[in-house]
Amino acid sequence: MRLTKSTDIALRIAMRLAVLDEEANPTTREVAEAVGVPYTHAAKVVSRLQHLGVVTARRGRGGGLSLTTAGRTGSLGLLLRELEGVGDVVGCEDDPPCPLRSSCRLRGALRTAQAAFYATLDPLSIGDLVSTPTGPVLLDLTLRPGLAPRPEPVAGPTG
């Protein structure tokens, strides 16, 4: 299974925003440059993330992008389902439809694999993805003065 380019960009943007200080509020253009994607693609993705409640975008002086609490702590699996959709991995019902669709075992196996893929990601969040070693790398991406990093959370006991 391969994620769409749009989902890849959405994850990069969310992860970048997750490591920045809450007052940083970078523009879409700044985030696009930092994560290495064209501005036009980033603008479309930011709009989708805003619609999903993952990102807040404010215009004007003091505006910019920020990751919402839901964007930081929500289920990664749920976010990916929203971004990717939950359709079949293969096009059994495409035009023309696959002649094996009525008795094919592949479709069921792929649905099971897809469910396992999302289930593996369900307990994770964007916040989880930006812990060390990823967070420091994200901070080094064209960090300009004024875009202060978010303090690294202190790891608690695991159990």
N, CA, C and O of each residue as an XYZ file, in Angstrom:
636
protein
N       0.845     -1.176      0.000
C       0.000      0.000      0.000
C       0.888      1.235      0.000
O       1.899      1.279      0.701
N       0.516      2.219     -0.771
C       1.282      3.453     -0.852
C       0.347      4.626     -0.620
O      -0.736      4.690     -1.201
N       0.769      5.555      0.232
C      -0.037      6.737      0.500
C       0.027      7.686     -0.686
O       1.024      7.725     -1.407
N      -1.042      8.452     -0.885
C      -1.054      9.433     -1.963
C      -0.075     10.559     -1.640
O       0.299     10.762     -0.485
N       0.322     11.267     -2.653
C       1.232     12.400     -2.486
C       0.610     13.438     -1.550
O       1.305     14.031     -0.724
N      -0.681     13.651     -1.681
C      -1.390     14.611     -0.844
C      -1.311     14.227      0.638
O      -1.100     15.090      1.490
N      -1.478     12.947      0.946
C      -1.387     12.480      2.330
C       0.039     12.621      2.844
O       0.245     13.009      3.994
N       1.014     12.315      2.016
C       2.417     12.472      2.393
C       2.697     13.932      2.766
O       3.331     14.206      3.786
N       2.226     14.857      1.942
C       2.424     16.285      2.209
C       1.711     16.681      3.497
O       2.264     17.434      4.299
N       0.496     16.186      3.707
C      -0.264     16.508      4.918
C       0.489     16.066      6.172
O       0.553     16.805      7.155
N       1.050     14.880      6.136
C       1.797     14.385      7.292
C       3.058     15.209      7.537
O       3.388     15.512      8.683
N       3.759     15.571      6.473
C       4.964     16.396      6.625
C       4.618     17.750      7.243
O       5.306     18.225      8.146
N       3.540     18.365      6.745
C       3.130     19.673      7.260
C       2.736     19.568      8.730
O       3.166     20.383      9.546
N       1.931     18.584      9.067
C       1.495     18.421     10.460
C       2.689     18.171     11.377
O       2.758     18.727     12.474
N       3.618     17.346     10.936
C       4.796     17.049     11.749
C       5.658     18.304     11.927
O       6.169     18.560     13.017
N       5.813     19.069     10.872
C       6.593     20.311     10.970
C       5.955     21.266     11.981
O       6.642     21.838     12.827
N       4.640     21.429     11.884
C       3.941     22.323     12.808
C       4.023     21.814     14.248
O       4.036     22.608     15.188
N       4.076     20.507     14.419
C       4.108     19.911     15.762
C       5.380     20.253     16.523
O       5.367     20.274     17.753
N       6.466     20.519     15.832
C       7.725     20.795     16.532
C       7.985     22.281     16.745
O       8.927     22.651     17.445
N       7.167     23.126     16.153
C       7.375     24.561     16.298
C       6.690     25.093     17.552
O       5.687     24.543     18.007
N       7.234     26.150     18.092
C       6.633     26.829     19.229
C       5.226     27.301     18.843
O       4.973     27.634     17.685
N       4.327     27.325     19.811
C       2.936     27.692     19.548
C       2.789     29.090     18.964
O       1.824     29.352     18.246
N       3.702     29.975     19.247
C       3.628     31.342     18.734
C       4.322     31.506     17.377
O       4.306     32.603     16.819
N       4.911     30.476     16.847
C       5.661     30.589     15.596
C       4.755     30.968     14.431
O       5.082     31.890     13.684
N       3.642     30.295     14.257
C       2.666     30.580     13.208
C       3.282     30.830     11.828
O       3.106     31.912     11.268
N       3.994     29.857     11.278
C       4.587     30.043      9.947
C       3.497     30.125      8.879
O       2.377     29.654      9.080
N       3.835     30.718      7.766
C       2.900     30.773      6.640
C       2.920     29.439      5.898
O       3.816     28.615      6.085
N       1.930     29.253      5.069
C       1.888     28.041      4.244
C       3.132     27.964      3.366
O       3.709     26.891      3.193
N       3.538     29.089      2.819
C       4.737     29.120      1.968
C       5.975     28.692      2.745
O       6.791     27.926      2.233
N       6.127     29.178      3.977
C       7.288     28.818      4.793
C       7.302     27.328      5.120
O       8.351     26.687      5.067
N       6.147     26.785      5.454
C       6.077     25.360      5.766
C       6.345     24.537      4.508
O       7.042     23.525      4.568
N       5.798     24.964      3.374
C       6.025     24.255      2.108
C       7.511     24.198      1.789
O       8.031     23.152      1.400
N       8.191     25.327      1.956
C       9.630     25.365      1.696
C      10.387     24.452      2.651
O      11.307     23.743      2.245
N       9.996     24.472      3.919
C      10.702     23.677      4.927
C      10.576     22.183      4.664
O      11.534     21.440      4.877
N       9.414     21.729      4.205
C       9.217     20.293      3.994
C       9.426     19.882      2.533
O       9.214     18.723      2.175
N       9.839     20.827      1.701
C      10.232     20.501      0.336
C       9.098     20.146     -0.604
O       9.206     19.201     -1.386
N       8.003     20.903     -0.531
C       6.889     20.651     -1.447
C       6.476     21.963     -2.107
O       6.683     23.034     -1.537
N       5.892     21.890     -3.308
C       5.443     23.111     -3.981
C       4.346     23.817     -3.166
O       3.497     23.173     -2.548
N       4.389     25.136     -3.184
C       3.412     25.927     -2.438
C       1.978     25.590     -2.842
O       1.107     25.482     -1.978
N       1.722     25.426     -4.120
C       0.353     25.161     -4.571
C      -0.199     23.867     -3.973
O      -1.365     23.806     -3.581
N       0.641     22.835     -3.905
C       0.212     21.579     -3.294
C      -0.023     21.771     -1.795
O      -1.016     21.298     -1.243
N       0.904     22.471     -1.150
C       0.786     22.693      0.291
C      -0.488     23.473      0.618
O      -1.165     23.174      1.602
N      -0.814     24.466     -0.199
C      -2.015     25.269      0.055
C      -3.276     24.410      0.004
O      -4.167     24.572      0.838
N      -3.359     23.511     -0.951
C      -4.520     22.610     -1.052
C      -4.589     21.681      0.158
O      -5.664     21.445      0.709
N      -3.449     21.163      0.558
C      -3.392     20.237      1.688
C      -3.734     20.960      2.988
O      -4.460     20.415      3.819
N      -3.226     22.168      3.177
C      -3.532     22.944      4.379
C      -5.037     23.198      4.466
O      -5.619     23.129      5.549
N      -5.655     23.488      3.342
C      -7.104     23.689      3.319
C      -7.839     22.432      3.786
O      -8.794     22.511      4.558
N      -7.389     21.291      3.316
C      -8.003     20.009      3.725
C      -7.763     19.747      5.214
O      -8.680     19.331      5.922
N      -6.549     19.984      5.691
C      -6.236     19.789      7.110
C      -7.051     20.740      7.989
O      -7.466     20.381      9.091
N      -7.270     21.941      7.493
C      -8.086     22.902      8.226
C      -9.527     22.399      8.298
O     -10.158     22.476      9.353
N     -10.043     21.894      7.202
C     -11.402     21.342      7.162
C     -11.549     20.165      8.133
O     -12.606     19.988      8.737
N     -10.499     19.367      8.281
C     -10.526     18.214      9.181
C     -10.284     18.597     10.646
O     -10.388     17.746     11.530
N      -9.965     19.865     10.908
C      -9.735     20.312     12.276
C      -8.349     20.013     12.805
O      -8.125     20.040     14.015
N      -7.413     19.725     11.908
C      -6.043     19.388     12.295
C      -5.179     20.643     12.390
O      -4.283     20.727     13.230
N      -5.452     21.608     11.528
C      -4.661     22.832     11.430
C      -5.587     24.038     11.537
O      -6.716     24.019     11.046
N      -5.095     25.076     12.182
C      -5.771     26.367     12.200
C      -4.956     27.293     11.317
O      -3.733     27.357     11.440
N      -5.631     28.013     10.425
C      -4.963     28.971      9.549
C      -5.600     30.342      9.769
O      -6.811     30.508      9.626
N      -4.763     31.318     10.119
C      -5.243     32.682     10.324
C      -4.562     33.598      9.324
O      -3.364     33.488      9.064
N      -5.356     34.505      8.771
C      -4.834     35.456      7.792
C      -4.369     36.729      8.479
O      -4.698     36.998      9.634
N      -3.595     37.500      7.731
C      -3.212     38.827      8.181
C      -2.040     38.843      9.139
O      -1.375     37.836      9.380
N      -1.816     40.047      9.681
C      -0.705     40.249     10.601
C      -0.882     39.365     11.829
O      -1.957     39.342     12.429
N       0.145     38.655     12.196
C       0.063     37.740     13.322
C      -0.614     36.428     12.974
O      -0.833     35.583     13.842
N      -0.942     36.262     11.711
C      -1.586     35.030     11.272
C      -0.579     33.947     10.970
O       0.605     34.075     11.284
N      -1.047     32.897     10.371
C      -0.187     31.778     10.016
C      -0.851     30.475     10.393
O      -2.046     30.426     10.683
N      -0.066     29.431     10.384
C      -0.570     28.083     10.640
C      -0.190     27.612     12.030
O       0.870     27.952     12.556
N      -1.074     26.824     12.609
C      -0.742     26.147     13.858
C      -1.489     24.821     13.892
O      -2.555     24.674     13.295
N      -0.917     23.878     14.589
C      -1.519     22.559     14.750
C      -2.492     22.625     15.917
O      -2.150     23.142     16.981
N      -3.689     22.111     15.730
C      -4.671     22.091     16.806
C      -4.323     20.981     17.797
O      -3.490     20.120     17.514
N      -4.964     21.014     18.945
C      -4.763     19.941     19.924
C      -5.203     18.612     19.331
O      -4.535     17.594     19.514
N      -6.336     18.618     18.614
C      -6.810     17.388     17.968
C      -5.806     16.907     16.922
O      -5.605     15.704     16.760
N      -5.180     17.840     16.219
C      -4.173     17.472     15.236
C      -2.931     16.865     15.861
O      -2.302     15.982     15.277
N      -2.584     17.331     17.033
C      -1.389     16.844     17.733
C      -1.622     15.490     18.401
O      -0.736     14.636     18.412
N      -2.834     15.297     18.964
C      -3.061     14.109     19.790
C      -4.032     13.099     19.191
O      -4.179     11.998     19.721
N      -4.694     13.454     18.098
C      -5.665     12.538     17.499
C      -5.012     11.320     16.883
O      -3.803     11.300     16.650
N      -5.810     10.315     16.621
C      -5.333      9.057     16.048
C      -4.777      9.255     14.638
O      -5.438      9.814     13.764
N      -3.554      8.785     14.444
C      -2.936      8.837     13.121
C      -3.701      7.954     12.141
O      -3.882      8.326     10.981
N      -4.150      6.791     12.597
C      -4.928      5.905     11.739
C      -6.206      6.565     11.259
O      -6.563      6.453     10.087
N      -6.898      7.255     12.161
C      -8.128      7.957     11.790
C      -7.834      9.074     10.797
O      -8.571      9.251      9.827
N      -6.772      9.821     11.028
C      -6.390     10.886     10.106
C      -6.105     10.323      8.718
O      -6.552     10.881      7.716
N      -5.366      9.224      8.659
C      -5.048      8.627      7.363
C      -6.304      8.101      6.663
O      -6.414      8.203      5.442
N      -7.239      7.546      7.412
C      -8.507      7.110      6.815
C      -9.235      8.289      6.184
O      -9.795      8.175      5.094
N      -9.221      9.434      6.886
C      -9.875     10.638      6.365
C      -9.167     11.144      5.108
O      -9.819     11.530      4.138
N      -7.850     11.142      5.127
C      -7.089     11.658      3.996
C      -7.101     10.712      2.797
O      -7.183     11.159      1.653
N      -7.021      9.422      3.054
C      -6.921      8.434      1.985
C      -8.273      7.889      1.529
O      -8.416      7.449      0.388
N      -9.249      7.920      2.409
C     -10.503      7.241      2.109
C     -10.353      5.768      2.436
O      -9.240      5.285      2.644
N     -11.452      5.062      2.481
C     -11.396      3.663      2.881
C     -11.805      2.730      1.736
O     -12.336      1.644      1.968
N     -11.557      3.161      0.521
C     -11.890      2.320     -0.628
C     -10.971      1.122     -0.741
O      -9.998      0.979      0.000
N     -11.309      0.264     -1.696
C     -10.492     -0.928     -1.942
C      -9.100     -0.542     -2.431
O      -8.909      0.487     -3.079
N      -8.143     -1.391     -2.105
C      -6.759     -1.184     -2.526
C      -6.635     -1.400     -4.034
O      -5.827     -0.746     -4.694
N      -7.424     -2.305     -4.567
C      -7.424     -2.581     -6.011
C      -8.780     -2.191     -6.598
O      -9.775     -2.098     -5.878
N      -8.806     -1.969     -7.894
C     -10.015     -1.503     -8.568
C     -10.877     -2.611     -9.128
O     -11.055     -2.709    -10.342
N     -11.412     -3.442     -8.261
C     -12.235     -4.570     -8.708
C     -13.477     -4.113     -9.481
O     -13.933     -4.795    -10.399
N     -14.010     -2.965     -9.104
C     -15.242     -2.466     -9.716
C     -14.986     -1.366    -10.737
O     -15.917     -0.676    -11.151
N     -13.732     -1.198    -11.145
C     -13.413     -0.180    -12.143
C     -14.117     -0.493    -13.460
O     -14.750     -1.538    -13.611
N     -13.994      0.419    -14.395
C     -14.585      0.209    -15.711
C     -13.461     -0.129    -16.681
O     -12.625      0.739    -16.932
N     -13.388     -1.294    -17.224
C     -14.309     -2.409    -17.008
C     -13.996     -3.123    -15.697
O     -12.847     -3.127    -15.254
N     -15.011     -3.729    -15.069
C     -14.769     -4.441    -13.811
C     -13.922     -5.694    -14.032
O     -13.899     -6.272    -15.118
N     -13.241     -6.082    -12.987
C     -12.408     -7.279    -13.061
C     -13.301     -8.513    -13.238
O     -14.282     -8.661    -12.510
N     -12.989     -9.385    -14.171
C     -13.814    -10.573    -14.387
C     -13.729    -11.588    -13.237
O     -14.543    -12.509    -13.174
N     -12.767    -11.435    -12.339
C     -12.607    -12.367    -11.216
C     -13.330    -11.897     -9.952
O     -13.332    -12.611     -8.950
N     -13.932    -10.729     -9.978
C     -14.438    -10.107     -8.756
C     -15.445    -10.938     -7.974
O     -15.518    -10.801     -6.753
N     -16.208    -11.777     -8.616
C     -17.219    -12.553     -7.896
C     -16.629    -13.733     -7.115
O     -17.265    -14.237     -6.190
N     -15.424    -14.176     -7.478
C     -14.850    -15.336     -6.787
C     -13.387    -15.141     -6.394
O     -12.675    -16.111     -6.135
N     -12.949    -13.908     -6.350
C     -11.540    -13.633     -6.070
C     -11.281    -13.568     -4.566
O     -12.034    -12.938     -3.823
N     -10.229    -14.212     -4.136
C      -9.837    -14.192     -2.725
C      -8.867    -13.049     -2.423
O      -8.657    -12.707     -1.259
N      -8.276    -12.458     -3.460
C      -7.318    -11.371     -3.269
C      -7.983    -10.155     -2.635
O      -7.413     -9.535     -1.737
N      -9.168     -9.813     -3.089
C      -9.859     -8.629     -2.581
C     -10.044     -8.704     -1.060
O      -9.783     -7.727     -0.357
N     -10.484     -9.834     -0.559
C     -10.668    -10.008      0.882
C      -9.355     -9.938      1.636
O      -9.280     -9.338      2.708
N      -8.322    -10.548      1.080
C      -7.007    -10.527      1.722
C      -6.466     -9.098      1.791
O      -5.878     -8.698      2.796
N      -6.669     -8.337      0.722
C      -6.201     -6.952      0.708
C      -6.998     -6.080      1.680
O      -6.432     -5.180      2.300
N      -8.289     -6.332      1.821
C      -9.096     -5.595      2.808
C      -8.592     -5.886      4.226
O      -8.509     -4.980      5.055
N      -8.260     -7.137      4.499
C      -7.737     -7.508      5.810
C      -6.396     -6.817      6.061
O      -6.148     -6.312      7.156
N      -5.545     -6.797      5.058
C      -4.239     -6.143      5.184
C      -4.411     -4.635      5.392
O      -3.697     -4.037      6.197
N      -5.339     -4.029      4.683
C      -5.600     -2.600      4.821
C      -6.100     -2.290      6.235
O      -5.666     -1.310      6.841
N      -6.998     -3.104      6.760
C      -7.508     -2.913      8.119
C      -6.376     -3.031      9.138
O      -6.328     -2.270     10.105
N      -5.473     -3.975      8.925
C      -4.331     -4.148      9.831
C      -3.393     -2.941      9.755
O      -2.846     -2.514     10.772
N      -3.208     -2.401      8.568
C      -2.379     -1.214      8.356
C      -2.903     -0.055      9.207
O      -2.153      0.556      9.968
N      -4.191      0.238      9.070
C      -4.785      1.332      9.834
C      -4.790      1.035     11.334
O      -4.533      1.930     12.140
N      -5.076     -0.198     11.711
C      -5.104     -0.566     13.126
C      -3.738     -0.365     13.783
O      -3.664      0.009     14.954
N      -2.677     -0.605     13.050
C      -1.328     -0.385     13.564
C      -1.080      1.094     13.838
O      -0.346      1.441     14.764
N      -1.687      1.962     13.039
C      -1.485      3.400     13.175
C      -2.476      4.062     14.136
O      -2.252      5.192     14.568
N      -3.562      3.375     14.472
C      -4.590      3.959     15.340
C      -4.062      4.485     16.672
O      -4.462      5.577     17.073
N      -3.190      3.773     17.376
C      -2.741      4.283     18.684
C      -1.705      5.410     18.597
O      -1.380      6.021     19.615
N      -1.194      5.690     17.422
C      -0.184      6.737     17.261
C      -0.826      8.081     16.952
O      -1.958      8.147     16.474
N      -0.082      9.159     17.234
C      -0.524     10.514     16.921
C       0.616     11.257     16.227
O       1.746     10.771     16.176
N       0.310     12.428     15.700
C       1.361     13.271     15.113
C       2.397     13.596     16.188
O       3.597     13.615     15.911
N       1.940     13.850     17.402
C       2.868     14.113     18.506
C       3.849     12.980     18.718
O       5.022     13.216     19.008
N       3.372     11.738     18.574
C       4.261     10.580     18.721
C       5.321     10.548     17.625
O       6.453     10.125     17.860
N       4.954     10.993     16.440
C       5.871     10.898     15.299
C       7.037     11.877     15.370
O       8.051     11.683     14.700
N       6.899     12.924     16.176
C       7.935     13.958     16.180
C       8.887     13.877     17.364
O       9.666     14.802     17.595
N       8.835     12.784     18.118
C       9.808     12.626     19.188
C      11.168     12.324     18.559
O      11.257     12.080     17.356
N      12.204     12.340     19.356
C      13.565     12.091     18.888
C      13.642     10.716     18.234
O      13.114      9.756     18.795
N      14.264     10.585     17.095
C      15.188     11.487     16.415
C      14.519     12.391     15.374
O      15.188     13.255     14.808
N      13.228     12.221     15.107
C      12.573     12.970     14.041
C      12.433     14.453     14.358
O      12.680     15.291     13.491
N      12.041     14.791     15.585
C      11.811     16.185     15.955
C      12.987     17.101     15.665
O      12.805     18.134     15.019
N      14.188     16.761     16.119
C      15.329     17.623     15.833
C      15.597     17.795     14.333
O      16.012     18.871     13.902
N      15.367     16.766     13.550
C      15.554     16.890     12.092
C      14.532     17.865     11.527
O      14.868     18.706     10.693
N      13.286     17.756     11.979
C      12.248     18.684     11.527
C      12.586     20.125     11.894
O      12.294     21.046     11.131
N      13.190     20.318     13.038
C      13.567     21.669     13.463
C      14.683     22.243     12.610
O      14.745     23.457     12.414
N      15.555     21.405     12.108
C      16.676     21.873     11.295
C      16.268     22.247      9.871
O      17.064     22.834      9.138
N      15.056     21.921      9.477
C      14.607     22.219      8.121
C      14.369     23.711      7.959
O      13.343     24.230      8.400
N      15.294     24.389      7.342
C      15.215     25.818      7.048
C      14.577     26.623      8.162
O      13.696     27.448      7.921
N      15.027     26.382      9.384
C      14.517     27.123     10.530
C      15.008     28.556     10.440
O      16.212     28.812     10.459
N      14.082     29.477     10.342
C      14.471     30.883     10.258
C      14.306     31.539     11.618
O      13.549     31.040     12.451
N      14.988     32.633     11.859
C      14.888     33.306     13.152
C      13.425     33.634     13.461
O      12.670     34.043     12.578
N      13.041     33.450     14.717
C      11.672     33.741     15.123
C      10.790     32.506     15.169
O       9.753     32.514     15.831
N      11.184     31.439     14.474
C      10.413     30.202     14.525
C      11.050     29.301     15.575
O      11.806     28.383     15.259
N      10.733     29.581     16.799
C      11.339     28.854     17.913
C      10.778     27.449     18.011
O       9.587     27.241     17.783
N      11.620     26.481     18.347
C      11.133     25.108     18.505
C      10.267     24.968     19.747
O      10.428     25.698     20.724
N       9.349     24.016     19.688
C       8.525     23.657     20.845
C       9.426     22.874     21.793
O      10.214     22.042     21.344
N       9.322     23.126     23.093
C      10.145     22.362     24.029
C       9.842     20.869     23.912
O       8.686     20.468     23.768
N      10.888     20.058     23.977
C      10.741     18.592     23.891
C      10.001     18.104     25.127
O      10.406     18.413     26.248
N       8.895     17.325     24.938
C       8.195     16.815     26.121
C       9.085     15.865     26.919
O       9.910     15.141     26.362
N       8.900     15.888     28.212
C       9.659     15.008     29.096
C       8.989     13.639     29.061
O       7.786     13.520     29.290
N       9.771     12.622     28.777
C       9.231     11.269     28.717
C       8.862     10.801     30.113
O       9.636     10.931     31.061
N       7.659     10.252     30.215
C       7.207      9.725     31.494
C       7.503      8.249     31.592
O       8.082      7.667     30.674
N       7.116      7.639     32.688
C       7.352      6.196     32.835
C       6.519      5.422     31.829
O       5.378      5.785     31.543
N       7.078      4.381     31.310
C       6.348      3.515     30.367
C       5.961      2.258     31.090
O       6.598      1.840     32.057
N       4.917      1.677     30.604
C       4.575      0.455     31.294
C       3.572     -0.258     30.622
O       3.163     -1.326     31.078
